[in-house]
Amino acid sequence: MTAILRATDIRHVYGSGPTAFEALRGVSFEIQRGEVVLLLGPSGSGKTTLLQVIGGLLRPTSGTLTLAGQSLDGLDLEALGRVRLANFGFVFQAYNLFPTLTAAENVEVALDLIGIRGAPARRRSRELLAEVGLAEKADSFPAHMSGGQKQRVAIARALAADPAVVLADEPTAALDSHSGAKVVGLFRRLADQGRAVVIVTHDSRILGAGDRIVEMEDGVVVPGTHAAGAHGPDAQGAHA
């Protein structure tokens, strides 16, 4: 099986001179289509930096990145932005929804970025909300939604460009177990549809919901990446 995303010998240094901090120290990492990878490690281990590097939000100090066999090295900021917009969907712990926009309008913002506007955007935003089980919340504002519902709106927004890779940073940390189960179930379904999913997490409740666990410590991958276990109904209700 060919990796959709491959990072090889990635280093990332914040700052320079005596205050420089090497957050990633030669990390190699890959993910296949249809796979959920859980990225674990203590605070400061480099997990979020790695997520941002592989998603094109940060440039690595050195190393190589390939997406579907195409090198991302050397792309200027504009070209890298186009690749990121077309291929990656991002989900964050804080949801990052616009409070003055409805659920549908929040999704339409992402559609606008890829050139879908007007009636097609309104129709597509509602289709995406229905896909995450929130058709009835299309006209609701974030203040009138639960944490789990807001996170599902964020996932719908991340799917605007039909990305090949979905990257999530602590997506269940602020959710109760029931809401977290629904969100994890969505990620599992996205992978089953052929997407690659990487989840940074400290949430021990979801460890059974992935295909692999990759552990990080002090900026490197801990040897012995292992299977996360079955992702069936006992994996925090992963198919809820």
Disulfide bonds with the S-S distance in Angstrom:
none
